[in-house]
Amino acid sequence: MAAPLADLIVTGRLYTVDREHPHAEAMAVRDGRILAVGTAADVAVHRGPDTRTLDLGDAFAMPGLIDVHNHHAHAGRAELFELTFPNTASLDGILEAVRAYAATRSPEAWIIGTSWGTGLLDQLAHNTARRALDDAAGGRPVLLTDDSHHNRWASSRALQIAGIDASTPDPEHGVIVRDPHTGEPSGVLLEAAGLLVEKVAAPAVALTAEQQRRASARAIEILHSYGITAFQDAATSLDQMRALAALDARGELRAWVVSSMTVNDQIFGYAELGDELIAHRAELTTFHHRPDFVKIFLDGTPPAHSGAFLSPYLPADGFGDHFHGSTTMPADELLGWLRATAAQGISAKIHCTGDAAVRMVLDAVEAVRADGHTAPRYQIAHGQFIAPDDLPRFAQLGVAADISPFLWFPGVIADALGTVRPAAEVDGLQPNRSLIDSGALVAGGSDWPVSETPNAWEGIQGLVTRADPSGLRPGVLGPEQAITLPEAIEVFTLNGARAMGLGAVTGSLEPGKSADFVVLDRDPFSVPVTELVTLRAQATFFAGEKVYSRA
């Protein structure tokens, strides 16, 4: 029988992320799937008169990168419809950005923007800073998100519209930060307190269905430019799910997308949550869009003292010497959600920043597994602080470590963590070496737009060096937790696919899988490890078709 003919043959240096056959000379693609991978001679039998060829020359091909944790629609929305500035911006820099943006807006228009650095919390928590924001905005209502996307900074006009004044009580799971001298709201709103303003701003800044589709499409274009062909949106709304399903119906969703349906929401202000979202799962499932997870926020962020820890925070005004933080729900409620969703064949991604939250998840998963539910996938998102006794439980219980954002090297987030947690804990952030050695599945995400870009090579380089890839910050963070380059590439390819339930579909260059690959300008194994972050995608292919070209 004649060998089936390929639509496309790729020749050159290929890295497959298949441990049995990591390197190849050629790959054949037919009908969007990989037909054969191997030597040039192995693949040549699939060449026909109409077969297209791609000679890599000095370039290098590998599986499309996979981002197991981002908020793509928020990133696309921010770029198209909101004010953006770097999370390294100073207060003066933020005010300048607001002033310039305000000049393009009508007098009553809301200014929505992102993202100020968490390290500015103390500086912003004063009426003087809020008044400076008022001046820069020309009195307009302003709501700016921090780099964790858990906290907000609002102008006086925004607080007024939301009805927030000195007598307003803190909402459940949120804090209205007061000026230390006057007791008035400073404009800084932690966790669920931000929803008080989000709610009143929402009608003025709501996107149409077409704008939602544009936001998703633009975000996916950006992901393609970094060589990313599959991702998991870590906290999806109904509007975002509808946009993804509509794009696929149009033939315009050229990526594998796994959505995490939001169960509880302290930060986004989604209209539908939990069962209301799950009810739409079947109708919004398409070939490329798979809403197969729920998302549970089990705690907040340590700099805001909303992460849940086994040991106390460092002493701080307003929290005392023995404050541990708390979870958003009790253990029995978490277990109830995992049991109910497991019965429907739905997996779960659970946000945990403190080690107490991590332990609560592991205990709940242990109970669900004991019930006989072996199929659902569980991911602990972030999990930067893990008690030593809990490390082996990830592998034992089949819980994946979703290690995002890029917290495994010195930077603004590590600096902020160092103000609230002991130095020894911060030095051991993200124990990735220990997790991998214990047999755990470790999958990489960007948490973009918490990270300024979804560049996986920033994460990969940091995983290997535990140093700041930008070179701006000296030192390393827990060098004993460094992993190898092949392991780090797996973290952002095959491991991500497996954690998302797409391991049989994508993540490596193997026959039968989708022909998703990125062409890089250089071989990652031939450049100094300190230059991995400079690698660039020359082209990105999804299902055998080019979806991005740098040229």
C-alpha positions, 0 to 999 in steps of 0.5 A, a space after each residue: 500500500 502506498 504511503 499517504 501523501 502529506 499536505 506539508 513536510 517540514 525539514 530541519 532541526 525539530 525538537 519533539 518533546 517526545 522523550 523516546 525520540 526528542 530530535 527529528 529531521 523532518 515532519 509530515 502533516 496531513 489534514 491538520 495532523 502530524 502524519 510522521 516524524 523522523 529522519 528525512 528518509 522516513 518522511 520523504 515517502 509521504 511527499 507528493 506532487 502537491 505537498 508543500 515544503 518548509 525548509 527551516 534552514 537555520 531556524 528551529 521547530 518545536 511544539 507550539 507553546 502552551 499557557 495553562 493559566 492566563 486571562 486572555 480576554 482581559 488582556 485583549 480588552 485592555 489593549 483594545 479598549 482600556 488604559 495600560 501602563 507597565 507594572 513597574 511605573 512609579 506613582 508619577 508615571 501612572 498619573 502621567 499616563 492617566 492625564 494623557 489618556 483623560 485628554 482623549 476622553 469625554 468629561 464624564 467618561 470612566 477611565 479603566 486601566 491596568 496595572 499598578 505594582 503591588 509594591 505601591 500599596 502603601 504609597 497609594 493608601 493616602 488621600 494625597 495620592 487619591 487627590 493627585 489621581 483626581 487632578 490627573 483625571 480631570 475629576 473623571 471616575 477612574 478605576 485602576 487594577 494592580 498587577 495581581 488583578 485582585 486589587 483596585 485604586 479608585 478616584 474620588 468620583 468613582 468612590 462617590 458613584 459607588 456610594 463609598 464613604 467613611 461610613 461604608 463597611 468593608 464587604 465580605 472578603 474585601 477591605 476598603 483601605 482608609 487614610 491613616 490620618 483621616 479614616 476616609 477611604 483612600 481609594 485603595 480597594 482590596 479583593 472584593 471591595 473592588 467589586 463595589 466600584 466595578 459594579 457601577 462602572 460595568 454599564 458604562 464600559 460594557 463590551 458588545 458581543 462583537 467587541 468581546 469577540 474582537 478582544 478574544 481574537 486580538 489576545 489570540 493573535 498576541 499569543 500566536 506571536 509568542 508561539 502559543 497554540 493552546 491555553 487555559 483561560 483561568 477564570 472565564 465569564 459567560 460573555 467570554 465563553 460565548 465569544 470563543 464559541 462564536 469565533 469557532 463557529 466562524 472558523 476563526 478560533 485557531 487555538 485549543 482553548 480550555 475555559 475555567 468556569 468561574 465559581 466565585 468571584 472576588 475581583 472581576 464582577 462577572 454576572 453569572 457564576 457557578 451553576 449559572 455558568 455550568 448550565 451553558 457548558 454543553 451549548 458553548 463546547 466546540 471542537 476547539 473551545 472546551 469549558 472543561 474546568 471550573 475555577 475556584 478562588 480559595 484565597 487572595 494574595 499575600 501582599 493584601 493579607 488575603 492569602 491563607 497560611 498555616 503560620 502567621 504573617 509578619 507583624 503589621 499594623 491592622 493585622 497584629 502578630 498572629 494573623 494567618 489570613 483565611 479562605 473564601 469558603 470553608 472546607 466542606 463547601 470546597 469539597 461540595 463543589 468538587 464532588 458536584 462537579 466531579 459527578 458531571 465530569 468537570 475538572 477544577 482549577 483552584 487559586 491558592 497563594 497560601 499553604 493553608 489553602 493548598 492543604 485544604 485543596 489536597 484534603 478535598 481532592 483526597 476525599 473526592 478520589 476516595 469517592 472513586 472519581 479518578 477522571 477529573 483533573 485538578 490544578 492548584 494555581 499559583 501554589 507558591 507556598 507549599 508546606 513540605 509535608 504536602 509536596 508529595 501529595 500532588 503526585 499521590 493525588 494526581 494534582 497538577 501544579 499550575 506554576 504561574 505567574 513568573 514568581 520563581 525569580 526576583 522581581 516586583 511580586 517577590 519584593 511585595 511578598 517579602 514585606 509580608 512573609 518571612 525571608 526563608 519562605 520567599 527564598 523557597 517560592 515555587 518549589 518546582 525541583 521538589 515537585 518534579 522530583 516527587 513525580 508531580 505534573 508541573 505545568 506553566 502559565 503566564 497569568 497574563 495580563 498579570 505578567 506584562 506579556 505571555 512570553 513563555 521563554 521568560 518563564 522557561 529561562 527563570 525556571 532554569 536560572 531562578 534569576 531575573 531574565 531581564 537582568 534588572 534584578 540581581 541575585 537568584 531566588 531559591 537556586 536549589 529549586 532550579 530545573 533543567 531546560 528540557 524539563 522547563 520546555 516540557 512545563 510549557 508544552 506537553 505538561 500543560 497539555 496534560 494538565 488541561 486534558 489535551 495530552 492526546 491532542 497537542 503538546 508534542 510532535 508525535 503522529 496523530 497529534 494536531 500539527 501545532 508548532 512554532 518556528 524559532 529564530 534559534 535553537 534553545 539548546 545552542 544559546 546561553 541559558 541567559 539568552 533564552 528570553 531573547 528567542 523569537 517566534 518566526 512563525 506559528 502553525 496551528 493544525 498545519 496552517 500558518 497563523 503568525 509570521 514575523 516577516 
